[in-house]
Amino acid sequence: MSELTRRDFAGGASLATALSYSRVLGANDRVRMGYIGVGNRGAQVHDDFLEFGDQQTVAVCDLRDDYMDFAVQKSRAQPKKYKEYRKLLDDKDVDAVVIATPDHWHALMFIDACNAGKDVYVEKPLCTTVVEGRRMVDTAARTKRVVQVGTGRRSSKAARDAAEFVRNGGIGQVTVAKSYHIMNDWPVGIGNPPDEPPPDAWTWDQWVGPAPMTPYNRNRTYYNFRWFYEYSGGQLTNFGVHHIDMIRWCLGKDAPRAVTAMGGKYAVKDNRAIPDTMEVLWEFDGPTLVVFSQYNCSSAPGNVPNAEIELRGTKGVLYLLGNRWEVVPEKVSDAVKTPRTPLDRVTERSYGASRKSAMEAKVVQMGRDTAAHARNFLDCIKTRGKCNADILTGHLSTSATLIAGIAHRTESYLKWDSRAERFTNNEAANRHLTREYRAPYKLG
């Protein structure tokens, strides 16, 4: 393998491959890309797009010069650098944007991008409130923008095959689907640094944006913002959106009909606001119970194969792991299960002996080529088709996690009307479906 085809630039960042650059159709056929937020996740998504020769990085935007310099270095182009995202959106050389900023900025930037005539790839979670998500759906429809949400499994053939297998009855009736975010952050987690003056007041003000202004704390900024509710829904909306999106796909369902959640900061001694331990329970039509288990004070596997998602059907259990999905058959019997009695142990034992495998075991390997999601976005820009993870799909998967967060914060069992996008049994909880924005910021 030649050096140009290796994904080893700068400690693992992807370079565009020689093969992909050989497919360039000409400058006029390239999609001219702008990147808003080129930190951790933004850099990864940028790598995915750099796999393809029919795109070009023409602009980058971030509050950090070193992040932008790194993005420029690997772009194989001379993109313009912006500190303010609105100036990037005003750039007529930009056809499409990637939004990979902290979550609390997604909705405002997305709506501004659509109104500026840009197609949008926006990272998950789509937004921080249900009202924001619905406004984003409506704006994309009104402006006729092509949108891809960053739930990359939607562009994986193996994941699609798993979803179709379940929906077509491959494991029977699914009664329980479980997902896990398991790691051990104990004892100090992200630490407990003190509040202090910001290194630069303007940069801190811009970073906070529409969120409430709080004293500067370095844990509230790059990456660690996910541990604070002003900017994120925590691991529930971070990993949970990926999990609930896959589960919804497998079940063929849009939204739950009820949700509840329990948990808290039980053991980790840091300044996080989100729980280190949490259980969420949704009920979908089916009926199917869906569970998200966040265990961040213990790293023992949640199931035998250490799968992040499991779907329990009447005929078998499907486990979804990072590199494969597999099905373990259930043993079932058509015989009636008789009462136990000391007078007839023979009949009692015969029930167990009559149980047979309901299906064949199955193992399917999955690749990790997240560039397929970027490829789908580029293709849809050219055809004006619907992306694999379109805006409504992203909204539904994000909303399920957002209402779970509301159930946790209000200590409630909530019934959800997915058509009206409101709770039917707790009016106070409905106030959490939107949020206030720090002046002068407004939801477009």
Secondary structure, DSSP 8 states (H G I E B T S, - for coil): --GGG-S-BTTTB----HHHHTT---GGGSEEEEEE--SHHHHHHHHHHTT-TTEEEEEEE-S-HHHHHHHHHHHTS--EEESSHHHHHT-TT--EEEE-S-GGGHHHHHHHHHHTT-EEEE-SS--SSHHHHHHHHHHHHHHT--EEES-GGGG-HHHHHHHHHHHTTTT-SEEEEEEEEE-B-TTTTT--------S-HHHHHHHHTTS------GGGSTTGGGGSTTT--THHHHHHHHHHHHHHHHHT-S--SEEEEEEE--S--SS--S-SEEEEEEEETTTEEEEEEEESB--S-SSTT--SEEEEESSEEEEE-SSEEEEEE-EE-SS------TT-HHHHHHHHHT-EESS--EEEE----THHHHHHHHHHHHHT---TT-HHHHHHHHHHHHHHHHHHHHT-EEEEETTTTEESS-HHHHGGGS----TT----
